Amino acid sequence: MKIETQLARAGLCTDEKTGAISTPIHPSATFRHESLGCSTGFDYSRTSNPTRAVLEKEMASLEGGYGGFAFSSGMAAVTAVASLFSHGDHLVLSDDLYGGTYRFFKKIAERFGIRSDFADLTDIGEAEKAIQPRTKALFIETPTNPMMKISDIAALSSLAKKKGILSIVDNTFMTPYLQQPIKLGADIIIHSGTKYIGGHNDVLCGIAVCATKELSEQLGFIQNATGGVLSPFDTWLVIRGLKTLALRVDRSQDNAGEIAVWLSGRRDVTAVFYPGLLKGRDGEIHRGQSRGSGAMVSFCMKDKGQAEKVINSVKIISFAESLGGVESLITYPAVQTHSDVPAEIREKLGITDTLLRLSVGIEDCQDLIDDLKQAMEG
Ligand SMILES: Cc1ncc(COP(=O)(O)O)c(C=O)c1O
């Protein structure tokens, strides 16, 4: 079955008794036992819930993994995955990483003795150099947020295997529709399901998928023990979002491609970062490991004043954090998503006060271009 069909059928007829096309919502916190030692398979909703189980199974299948886990936010998924590690362990993280993930590892995980260093994972040599005797995992984003740097998932996963450590990929930007890192050798996938998976800016969600039974058992234990699970109501919204993932991503991606080209042709835009514009090795790697460029476009205006003018003048595009919804959003990474990354690191990575990040939605493309044009020229 093609992934488009699988997505459209997400959660279909999971209730055999009624044949309900839509997944039933089970808001029960607990489940009655017929007698001692006799369970329906559901005991308590933190451990497992019938609605959540549908989404978790779908996500595992879509990513080609063994076990899926749904959390109350992307950061809850990151926290649960980080709980696989212990005091004294060390992780190597993509240097250009979602700011919240940076904040979690530097300001929370370090207090629990889980150390981390950042490395340019687009360079396998740099990745290898960063691995220490206590390193337990590589944490990869590709394309990175917000600079769209590309890492070679297969090469990093095979390096991780050679070193006896895990490879973890945050697949939020690409979704399993465009990129399936487990099939390239990764051990764990993380999503902010708040983004493309949910797709409508109306729900917070995190997803983790493990490649093996052993890792799934460990993460399932952590999910139950720490408890940041997705509610049945929110799960239902996410399943509904999944059904249209392919359509939404296709449309947003077409729009993003056109907008990236339009931005590249403007004198007042000094740089455009979009996987579809990449030439040479990075472009080749991205095209080899994914089936599209996605719908995230970052770009630099000539100066800070111009960047602020665009933010303050857009009318159709909303100035808001987040991404991956049907509505286009514009974000100021240095001030919003990446404000917790120290200024000198931001500067080094190119996350300057002239950089804007566009999450392109499904609107009419010309309307979006006209909106950007009036915001830049008005
Ligand atoms: C790439 C990436 N990973 C993780 C997260 C965290 O997800 P959430 O906001 O759902 O907690 C985000 C949020 O923006 C993100 O962009």
The ligand as a Gaussian input file, in Angstrom:
#p B3LYP/6-31G(d) Opt

LIG

0 1
 C       12.096000      20.521000      15.038000
 C       11.300000      20.618000      16.319000
 N       11.406000      19.640000      17.231000
 C       10.715000      19.684000      18.400000
 C        9.882000      20.745000      18.692000
 C        9.126000      20.774000      20.003000
 O        7.787000      20.456000      19.797000
 P        6.563000      21.011000      20.684000
 O        6.482000      22.475000      20.466000
 O        5.397000      20.237000      20.152000
 O        6.858000      20.675000      22.104000
 C        9.734000      21.773000      17.765000
 C        8.844000      22.916000      18.058000
 O        8.863000      23.930000      17.379000
 C       10.463000      21.717000      16.539000
 O       10.372000      22.683000      15.615000

